[in-house]
């Protein structure tokens, strides 16, 4: 990526007003759904709650990358209320920033967002667990079961880390608990909505919507740049804050969401060459290919036996390339329609 693109992608304003406005619209829509729609139009309320929960997840992701202000404390405060219930902001931030080490993407031991397992781990699982994870690698399986599997694994891991008094974990959950008290009080007494209904419908479905984006975001490739997808267009782009253009975000994580489409259009062929053409025209194309068929195997292709280190996991440079510079273009495969 040349210097012009990097200059244009760098934040130059103290406050990114489109993001700030969207945060207020998100929480405002959430409150309106509960206070105004729920008493009279419950189905409309549940639908709007689902959308705002999914959007708030995307906004948390935006804030942890340093948006919409230059203050990490302000950014955290803007998305503090955990209307999605499960994920503490500080834990999401710590784990997701680890995920951005592109040279470690998909490694089940180094990438907190990997859906792969090492082969020896997979072979030690009971058959029902192997089948469940295989179903989770289909698009419909990820939509329906993904939130349960992801949340269960996350909570078990966090319980262990909290027991070990890992740095920052207990404080993150304490802050999350304070936010939950506020949110659950509003739901139960302000909205007058059963908490079990909120958890089973909008909270679950909000995560399911996000799973549409995350389902195919990464795949194993010997080249780190070939591990991250581009989905060129989608009516869900606003809900995902343009993270369907996921490679662009990984290479330029400091760029706000509303600049990503222009940066992609300007050099579309370069982006596609960069990730070897790992691209889909839209999510419908992904659904047609992988609604009932697993997109990836559960065992990681490069981690076969425990003592062996996969060649592809060796970092190209010591440390993290946050700006995403230094790629080797390769010929692009055709975009799937």
N, C-alpha and C positions, 0 to 999 in steps of 0.2 A: 504494500500500500504506500503510495508516494506521500511526500511531505504536504502537498496541497490538501489531500484528503484528511491527513492527521490534523492540520490546522483547522479545517472546517469542522472536524468532529469534536474539537476541544471545547469544553464549556467556557464561555466568556462572560456570563451574566451571574449576578449574585443570587437571583431567584428565578427559577424556571416556572413562569406563571401558568402555562398549560397543565403542568403536572400538579401544581398547587390547586388549581381550579378543579381538576379531576378528583383529587382527594376529598375536597369539600363536597363535590357532587356525589361521590361514592357513599360517604357517611350520611349525607343528607337523604340520598335515595333509600339507604338502609332504614333510617328513622321513619321516613315517609311510608315505607312499606309496612312497618310494624304499627305505627300510630294511626295512620290514615286508611290504608288499604285493608289491613287484616280484619277489622271489625265488619267490613261491608263486602269486600271482594277477596276472600281468603286465597283463592288460587292465584290471582294476580299478585297478591302480597308474597306468596311463597316463591313465585317466579322471579320477582324483583329482588327478594332476599338472596336467592341463589346467584343471580348475576352480580349483585354488589359484593357478596362474599368472594366470588371468583376474582372480581376486579380488585378487591382489597389485597388479595394474595399477590396479584401482579404489581400493585403499588408498593407493597412491602419489598418486593424484589427491586423495584426502581429506587426506593429510598436507601436500601443497604448499599447500593452502588454510588451513593453520594448525590442523590437528587432529592428534592428539587432545590435545596439550599446547600451552602458550603458548610453548614453546621451539622455534624453527625447527631448531636443531641436533639436539635429541632426536627431533623428528618425522622428520628425515632419517635418523637412525640406526635408527629403528624399521623402516624399509623399505629399508635400505641394500643387502641382499643381492639382486642382480638376477636372480631366478629366471626372469624372462621373457627374459633375455639381451640384448635389443637396446637399451633406452632408458636412458641415464644419468639418474638422478633430477634432477640440477640442470639438465640441458637440458630435460627434460620440464617442470620447474617454470617455467623462464624462458619457454619457448614457450607453455605453456598460460596463463600469466598475461597474456601479450600477447593471446591469443585472447579473454580476458574483456573486452576493450574492445568493448562491444556495438554501438557506432556503426560499428565496422569489421568486424563479423561477415560472413563469406563473401567478403570482399575477398581475391582471390588474392595480392595483394602485401602486405597488412597482417595478414591472419588466417593464422597458421601452420597451422591445421587446416582450411582451406578445400579443398574438392575441385573447385572451379571453376578454369577458366583464362580469361584474357582472350582475346577472339576472335582477335586477331592472333597470340597464342601458339599457339592451337589450329590456325589455318590454316597455320602454319609446320611443324607436326608431320607426320611421315610417316603415311600412311593406317593402317598397322598400329597405331601408337600412339594415333591417334584412336579406333579401334575398341576397343582395349584399355581406354581410359578410359571409353568408353561402357558396356562390359560391367561395369566396376568400379562404375558407377552403378546397376546392378541389385542386388537384395539378395543373390541367390545368387552373383553375381560378386564382390561385396564380401566375402562370407564366404570364398570359395575363394581369390581372387586378391588381395584387399585387403591382407593382411599383406605379400605380396611387393612390391606396388607402393608401399605406404606406407614400408616399410623401405628399399627401394632409393632412393626420393626423399630420405628423411631422411638416410641415410648419405652420399649424394653431397653434399648441402647441408652436412652437418657436416664432411666432409673439406675442402670449400672454406673454411669458416669457420675451421677449425683451421689451414689453410695461411695464412690472413690474420691469424692470431693474434688472432681476435676475443675480446673480453673474456669470460673465464670458461670458454671452450669446452674448451681443452686440460686445464685442471684438472678439469673435470667428467668428461672421458673418462679421465683418469688414475685418479680415484677409482672410476669404473665398472670400469676394468680390474682394479683391486685386488679389487673385489667379484666380478668374473668368475672370477678365479683361485680364490677360495674356492668359488664355486658349481660350477665345472667340475670341480674336484678332488673335491668331494662326489659329483657325479654319476658321474664316471668311476671313482673308487676306492671311494667309500662305497656308492653304489647298485649299482656294477658294471653300469652301463647304458651302451650305446654313445652317444657324444655326438651322432652324426648322427641317431639315433633320437629322442633328446630334442628336438633342434632341429626335426625334420620332423613330429613328432606333437604332444606337449603344448605346446611353445613356439609352434608355428604355430597349432594349434587354440585355444590360449588367446587369442591375438590375434584369431582369427576370432570367438570368442564376444563379445569386446568390440566387434567391428565390427557386431554385431547392434544394439547400443545407438547407436553413432556413425553408423550408416548414414543416418539421417534426422534427426539432431539439429538441423540447421540448413538453411534454405532462404533464397534471396534474397527480400527484401521491401523496399519503400520505407521501411517503418517498422522500426527496429531491433528493437522488441519482437515484431514478427511473424516474426522469423527463427529462433526457437527453439521446439522442439517440446515437447509434453506427451504421453507415452504413459501412460495412466492406470493400468494394472495389468499385471503380468507375473510369472510364476513365477521370472523371472530378476532380480527387483528387488533381492534381497539381494546377488546376485553383482555387480550394478551399483551397489550402495549407494544405491538410489533415484534414481539419475541419469536414470532414465526420465522423471522429473518434471523435465525439464531446464530449463525456464523458471524454475521455483522456485529451482533451484540458481543460475542465472545472476543472478537478482535478489537472492538472499540467499546469496552464496557463503561467508559465515562461519558459516552454520548447519550443524551436524553432520547427517550423512546420516539418522540415525534420527528427526529431527524433521520432515523434509520432508513425509512423507505427511499428518501432522496439519495442517500449515500449508496444504497443498493442499486438503484436505477442507473446512477451515473457510471458504474463500473460492473454491470451485471456479469459480463463475460469473465472478468477477473475474479469475482467472488466464486463463480462456478468452477473456474479452473483451480482456485485455491483449495476447495474441498473435494476435488475430483468429481464434481457433478452430483454430489449427494443432495439431490433436490427433488421436490415434488411441486406440482403446480398448485395444489390445494389439499386440504385435509380429506376431501371426498375421495381423491385418488388414493390416499393412504387407507381409508376405510374399505374401499373396494378390494385392495390387495390384501389387507390384514385384518378384516373384521373377525374372522374365525381362524386365521392362520397365524402362528407365532412369527413375528418379524425377525426376532433374534433367538438363538438358543440360550438357555439359561446358563450353561457353563461358558465361561469366558474363553474365546478361541485361543488366547495367548497364554493362559495359565492352566497348564495341563497337570503338572505334578508339583507337590509342595516345595521341594528344594530348588526348583528351577526358576530362574528369573527370565521373564519374557524380554527379548531384545527390544521390542517396541516400547517398553515402559522406561527405557533409560532416558532421562531428561536430556534435551539437546543443549541446555544451558543451565548453569546453577542458578536457582532462584525462579521467580515468577515474572513472566513477560506480561504485565497488566495491560499495556497498550496494544499488545498483539502484533508486534512488528517481526519481520523476518520470516517470510513464507516462501515455499518453493512451488510455483505453479505447475500443475500437471494438466494434460488434456482433459477436457470436460466430457462426461457422458451426457447423452441427451436428457433433458428434463422430462420426467414422466408426466403424462397428461391424465 
